[in-house]
Amino acid sequence: MNQPLLNLRSQKSKKSNPIIVTKADLINQIADKTGIDKADVSASVEAFFNIVKSNMASGHNIYVRGFGSFINKKRKKKIARNISRNTAIVIEEHYVPSFKPAKIFVSKIKNSDKVKQLAEK
């Protein structure tokens, strides 16, 4: 039998997809699937997010095979306009965090019947 990986809660979203999974939902699902105490799972999930943030802040990219890459994208220096004041603003070169999903991950989402049903709504 094909069980869903996550128990998804319907919550209103500004985007077209009305389903939102929170960090607490992920922690509950991991605890249920593995039998590990929720406090331990919570500590592990928090540690993972902290490690990702600190490594990316240090300029490192993170590659998770079969899932995707957390990368720092370089944005070039540019001139922006403040329309209300009619002035030009120089935005210096900077980096922004980004996630690039792996090909396996993308193909799984593209071939998902549930996602196709949600897209039709």
C-alpha positions in Angstrom: 0.0 0.0 0.0 1.3 3.4 -0.9 1.3 5.5 2.3 2.0 9.3 2.1 5.3 10.3 3.5 3.9 13.2 5.4 0.6 13.9 7.0 -0.1 17.2 5.3 -2.3 19.9 6.9 -4.4 22.1 4.7 -3.5 25.7 5.4 -4.2 28.7 3.3 -1.3 30.0 1.4 -0.7 32.9 -0.9 0.8 30.6 -3.5 -1.3 28.2 -5.7 -0.3 25.2 -3.5 -2.6 25.2 -0.4 -0.5 22.6 1.5 2.1 23.7 4.1 4.3 21.4 6.1 5.9 23.0 9.2 9.1 22.1 11.0 6.9 20.7 13.8 5.1 18.5 11.2 8.5 17.2 10.0 9.7 16.5 13.5 6.5 14.5 14.3 6.7 12.5 11.1 10.4 11.6 11.6 9.7 10.6 15.2 6.7 8.4 14.1 8.7 6.8 11.3 11.9 6.1 13.3 10.5 5.6 16.8 13.0 8.2 18.1 11.9 10.5 20.9 10.5 13.9 19.5 13.0 15.9 21.7 15.9 14.0 20.1 14.5 14.5 16.6 13.9 18.1 17.3 17.5 18.6 18.4 18.8 16.8 15.3 16.6 18.9 12.9 17.7 22.1 14.6 21.3 21.0 14.5 21.0 20.3 10.7 19.5 23.7 10.0 22.1 25.5 12.1 25.0 23.6 10.4 23.5 24.5 7.0 23.2 28.2 7.9 26.7 28.4 9.5 28.4 26.6 6.6 26.6 28.8 4.0 27.5 31.9 6.0 31.1 30.8 5.8 30.9 30.6 2.0 30.6 26.8 1.7 28.0 25.0 -0.5 26.3 21.9 0.8 25.6 18.9 -1.5 23.2 16.2 -0.5 23.2 13.4 -3.1 19.8 12.5 -4.4 18.2 15.6 -2.7 19.9 18.8 -3.8 22.4 21.5 -3.2 22.3 24.5 -0.9 24.4 27.1 -2.7 25.4 30.7 -2.5 24.5 32.5 -5.7 26.4 35.6 -6.6 24.4 38.7 -7.6 26.2 41.3 -9.6 26.5 45.0 -8.7 23.5 46.9 -10.3 21.8 50.2 -10.3 18.2 50.2 -9.1 15.6 52.9 -9.2 13.5 54.4 -6.4 10.5 55.4 -8.4 8.8 57.4 -5.7 11.9 59.7 -5.2 13.1 59.3 -8.7 16.6 58.5 -7.5 19.1 55.8 -8.4 20.5 53.4 -5.8 23.6 51.3 -6.3 23.2 47.7 -5.0 26.6 46.2 -4.4 27.6 42.7 -5.4 26.3 40.2 -2.9 25.4 36.6 -2.3 22.0 35.0 -1.7 21.2 31.5 -0.5 19.6 29.2 -2.9 18.5 25.6 -3.2 19.0 23.6 -6.4 17.1 20.2 -6.3 18.8 17.1 -7.6 17.6 15.6 -10.9 16.1 12.5 -9.1 14.2 14.8 -6.7 12.8 16.9 -9.6 11.8 13.8 -11.6 10.0 12.4 -8.5 8.0 15.6 -8.1 7.2 15.8 -11.9 5.9 12.2 -11.9 3.9 12.5 -8.7 0.2 11.9 -9.2 -0.6 13.9 -6.1 1.2 17.0 -7.3 -0.5 16.7 -10.7 -3.9 16.6 -9.0 -3.0 19.7 -6.9 -1.9 21.5 -10.0 -5.2 20.8 -11.8 -7.2 22.5 -9.0 
